[in-house]
Amino acid sequence: MVAQAKALDPASQWTIDEHAKGRAIVVEDGDVFEKGCVSITLIEDGELSAARASAISARSNRQIAAGDRYSACALSFVLHARSPLVPTLRGDVRCFTVGSEEWWGGGLDLTPSYVEVEDCVHFHSSLARLCASHSPDPGTYAEMKRTCDDYFYLPARGEHRGVGGIFFDDLASDWAPAFARALIDAALDEDGPYVPIVRKRRPLEYTDAQKQWQYLRRGRYVEFNLLYDRGVKFGLTPESVERVLVSSPPMVAFKYKAIPADGTLEAATLEVLRRPKQWVES
Amino acid sequence: MVAQAKALDPASQWTIDEHAKGRAIVVEDGDVFEKGCVSITLIEDGELSAARASAISARSNRQIAAGDRYSACALSFVLHARSPLVPTLRGDVRCFTVGSEEWWGGGLDLTPSYVEVEDCVHFHSSLARLCASHSPDPGTYAEMKRTCDDYFYLPARGEHRGVGGIFFDDLASDWAPAFARALIDAALDEDGPYVPIVRKRRPLEYTDAQKQWQYLRRGRYVEFNLLYDRGVKFGLTPESVERVLVSSPPMVAFKYKAIPADGTLEAATLEVLRRPKQWVES
């Protein structure tokens, strides 16, 4: 994953930052990525807080108690491209273990400033194939796609953060570990869901106005992360704040009532973000 | 207040935006202020939500029930200066009425990118005098100053958002209405707590590096507003989102572990934000 990320932006300086719970590989002000991070976190013999235990109990069918010991590991990444024509990619895979039980969560989702139908179809088709090749249930992609749309949603804006992808939680099926592994392997693969989009869009020229629109869309990204994201809510401590909030985009603009004019590409993008589409037959 | 704001940035275009609940007067990309807003909101015969009723009951000694009728009016403003040497000002005054009871809240606080001791002393002295001239209790300023420090705090960062000011809530004393009025009148007065600081700092030259530091500090402003601010949490609906989030700064940067070097003005500012000072004898 790290080697693939570097191969995607070879001219930039990726720095490794070791910390008590793992490692972050960060690029800032890079050539392809204005900010990006691949983060590995490992928690051994942790103690579940009351808030976290009740959140997990509520989501899963297990009764998890505050004070239970757990271990967890997570690989997460976010790539904010410099070009407004290249979408932001976010993904993660996490494994959570209490006693002899383990369950998996993760996802991969795309946040473009400009929605391009063929990119969305490519991204979602690739994920649908990944689901189909691991899960015996033919409805897995559709379910994980819906979960993703539901999760990355800003209710006050009536907007989804991006064009989605897949998102799953508390997956304990026997195919879960191999599926999680395959998702990580595919995320930045040359023929995977994302890299072909970068290869196609990155060489294109863009205007200052398009860059400004990207800054505004990044504002929504920040709003989602700080107002609604579960990982941010539970993860924010003095020790963790930098590695949790490394997902914030590099430069962001907030304007009052910045509503794009009808008929523009910006308005068309908002239209899609308000009403998620089915990008592949399922 | 609006006339005073315009007088402070006369070369810029202030636009009036009427909405269902009031009016917002906004400046964007202005001469003195990169973004600013004075907002008036009026709610007549509202119905208290359960969350809001329990929050008010918990703070005050009154038992307020969900479904109770209330009316409220608020004047709030935020001014994000273009120059990193001119602090951001935020203030509000609000009156909340249930039945025959009314109580007042509000505050005025300063968020500099660079802490200047003489500015802080001026700002706080001015507010201390305002408190002393209205409240019979000589401890009012100290209490409101502490409330402000406690409120504008980012626990995961171990930082206060700015150098504070005053903040009060649920004030039902007979001097409350006149005090609230005086606070609004003083906020942008030529001889008040803020305007002399703008007059002094605004003509000064600043560097690109100082502007970058301002962008980073605005990142903390956004983090506070979206993660912790009570008004944002309770106020965010599709109808209100633009007028609630108009307080977001115009351009913002987020960097990973952007820790200023020891001995710099930036590090000295952080030091003050971590340990609030007593700026006036009380």
Interface residues (C-beta under 8 A of the other chain):
Chain A: D17 A24 V26 E28 K35 C37 P155 A156 R157 G158 Y215 G219 V222 E223 L226 L227 V232 L236 T237 P238 S240 V241 E242 L245 V246 S248 P249 P250 M251 V252 A253 F254 K255 Y256 K257
Chain B: D17 A24 V26 E28 K35 C37 P155 A156 R157 G158 Y215 G219 V222 E223 L226 L227 V232 L236 T237 P238 S240 V241 E242 L245 V246 S248 P249 P250 M251 V252 A253 F254 K255 Y256 K257
